[in-house]
């Protein structure tokens, strides 16, 4: 898995967009005490459930791979 340019910023953007999406949809309310890793996992699983992104094979799901998948998604959102 090749690291994207500005991947950290893209992950932050993906979390922000994902949290906004989840709250507008009414399925989650995020707290300030929620860790970034919890937010990444929730947003990833919500996006997979809603078929916004394609799921990784279950044996390849890790914090790093979920972040990378969300960063790729965020990079496509920025271009729109």
N, C-alpha and C positions, 0 to 999 in steps of 0.2 A: 504494500500500500504506500504509494508515493504521497508525501506530505504536500499539501497545497500552499501556494503563496498566501500569506496572511491568514493561515488556518485558525489561529486563535481568535482573531476578530470575526471571522466567519462563524465560528462556534458561538460566540457571544450573540451575534445577530440571529442565528438560528434559534437559540434559546429564547431571545426576546420575541421573535415572531411566533414561535411555537407556544409560548406562554399566553400571548395575546390571542392566538387562535383558540387555545383550550378554554380560556376564560369567556370569549365571545360565544363559543359553542355551549358553554355552561357545564362542562365536564370536570373542571378543576378550578381551585382557588389556591394560588401559590402564596406562601408565607415568606417573610424575609429570612427566616431561619432555615429554609430549605437549601440544601447544598446544591452546588452546580451539578454534581454527578447525579443527584436525584432528579433534577430538572431535565438533564440530558436523557436519562433513561425514560422518563415519563413522556417527553416530547417525541422521542424516537418511537416508542411503542404506540402512542396515539397516531402518529403519522403512518405507521405501518398498518394499524387497524383501519384507518380511513383511506388507505391505499394512495396516500400522497407520495410515499417513497416505497421502494421495494424492500422487503425484509432480507436481512442477511441470513445465511444458513445458521441454525441454532448453535452449532458448535463453534461458530466464528464470532458470536456476539460477545463483545467486551466493551468496556467503557471507551477505549481508544477507537474501536471500529464504529461504535455508535456516533461518537463525536465526528469522525471523518465523514460518515454518511450524511450527517446533518450539515457539515461544512460544505459538502458538495451541493446539497439542496439549496443552502443559503447563497452560494455563489451564483446559482441560476436565478434566484429571486432578485438579486442586486442588479442583474443585467436587464430585467424587465422594466 
